[in-house]
């Protein structure tokens, strides 16, 4: 009889825990925010997190435009250029950010090759963009890339 009462007690506690996990806890979660966002011409979904929507904009090869919307504020909070590869880990986006440093044969060995092909040339810094505070941090790499 004691074993039966103990088993019933454990089952009741387990049932209450499941009710909490799947019913009460989900109803207590923060309310969903609905933002009215309409894609503009040449805008494409890039990535998202719980709090941010990232949009790719453009019709040409890299560099393109990255737009960040804060879903809690329902507002655009950042716009800048980026080149791929692009990665998102948590609330940090990593990509190549065009910089205005002067291109030379030293920092861009393919400079003359790109120019012979009728392309432009630019330098890019590998960065991490913290979406929570919109700060850019250099990852210590610079590369040369062709421009259309």
Residue pairs with C-beta under 8 A, 6 or more apart in sequence:
33 71
33 72
33 74
35 53
35 69
35 71
35 74
36 74
37 53
37 69
37 74
39 55
40 57
42 57
42 58
42 59
43 55
43 56
43 57
43 67
44 55
44 56
44 57
45 53
45 54
45 55
45 56
46 54
46 55
46 56
46 66
46 86
47 54
47 86
47 88
47 93
48 54
49 88
49 90
49 91
49 131
50 71
51 70
51 71
51 72
51 91
51 131
51 132
52 68
52 69
52 70
52 71
52 91
52 131
53 68
53 69
53 71
54 66
54 67
54 68
54 69
54 88
54 93
55 66
55 67
55 68
55 69
56 64
56 65
56 66
57 64
57 65
57 66
57 67
58 64
58 65
60 148
61 148
62 82
62 83
62 84
62 96
62 145
63 81
63 82
63 83
63 96
63 98
63 122
63 124
63 147
64 81
64 82
64 83
65 79
65 80
65 81
65 82
66 78
66 79
66 80
66 81
66 82
66 86
66 93
66 95
67 76
67 78
67 79
68 76
68 77
68 78
68 79
68 129
68 131
68 134
69 75
69 76
69 77
70 76
70 77
77 134
78 129
78 131
78 134
80 97
81 97
81 98
82 95
82 96
82 97
83 95
83 96
83 97
83 98
83 124
83 145
84 95
84 96
85 95
85 96
86 93
86 94
86 95
87 93
87 94
87 95
88 94
91 130
91 131
91 132
92 128
92 129
92 130
92 131
93 128
93 129
93 131
94 126
94 127
94 128
94 129
94 139
95 126
95 127
95 129
96 124
96 125
96 126
96 127
96 143
96 145
97 124
97 125
97 126
97 127
97 136
98 122
98 123
98 124
99 122
99 123
99 124
99 125
99 142
101 107
101 123
101 142
103 111
103 121
103 122
103 123
103 144
104 111
105 111
105 112
107 123
107 142
107 144
108 114
108 121
108 123
108 144
109 144
110 121
110 144
110 146
111 121
111 144
114 120
114 121
114 146
115 121
117 146
119 146
119 147
119 148
120 146
120 147
120 148
121 144
121 145
121 146
121 147
122 144
122 145
122 147
123 142
123 143
123 144
123 145
124 142
124 143
124 144
124 145
125 138
125 139
125 141
125 142
126 138
126 139
126 140
126 141
126 142
126 143
127 136
127 137
127 138
127 139
128 136
128 137
128 139
129 135
129 136
130 136
130 137
